[in-house]
């Protein structure tokens, strides 16, 4: 399903524009860094009764719109490379 089809279905089912849905989702703090997809999908399903599939499709739209902020990872030390010892 294309993003436009997803948006059209969601807007038709909820009676809200995509901008309104984005604003409500932002107000809930669901676009904050580190928020898991499952939490967003669950809220969309419960709040708008979209069902799991359509909620997941809308999450994909949000992600492609750049609304989903990735969790910033702390740089870790480089991995140690091990070498086999030569047998004599």
N, C-alpha and C positions, 0 to 999 in steps of 0.2 A: 504494500500500500504506500502511495506517495505521501509526502509530508502534507501537501495541500489537501489530499483526501482525508487524512487524519484530522487536520484542523477543521475541515468542513463537517465531519462527523461529530467531533467533540462540540463544536459550536451549535450544531443542530440539536444535539442531545441535551446540552446544558442550558441553552438560551443565552449564553454569554459569549463575548468576543474572545479571541485568543489573548488580546491585551489584558482583558479583565482577569482571565485565568492566570496569566503570568503574574499580574499584580498580586492576586490572592496567594499564589504560591510563594512569591517573594516575602509577603507579609508574614507568612508562617515560618520563614527562615529556612525554607527547604532548598534554596540555592546556595546556602553557605558551604564553604569548603568542607569536605569530609562527609557530607550527607550521602548516605547509601541510596542506590537506585530503589531498593525495596521499600524504603521509607516514603519516598516520593510517590511511587506507584501505589502503595497502600493508601496514602492520603487522597490521591486523585480518585481512586476507586470508591473510597468511603464518602468523600465530599461531594462528588458529582455522579456517583453510581455508574461509572464508565465500564466497569468490568476490567479484569486483569489484562486482557489483550490490548484494548484501546488505551488503557492507562500506560502500558509499556510503550506503545507506539508514540504516545504524547511525550513520554520521557525522552524518547529518541529525537523527537522534534526539538525539545528543550536543549538537548545535548548539542545537536547540530546548529542551534541558534547561538551557542556559546554561553548559555545561561548556567550550565552546570559547572561549578568551579572545582577543579581538581584539588585533592589534598596535597599540600606541599610536603614533600618528603625531605627529611633531614639527610644530608650527605653522610654516608658512612665511610669508614676507612676502606681503602681498597682491599680486595680479597687477596689473601696470601696464596701465592702459587707454589704448589708442592712439586718437587722433582724426585724422581726415583733415584736412589743411590746406586751408583755403579758397583756391580759385584766384581770382585777381583778373582 
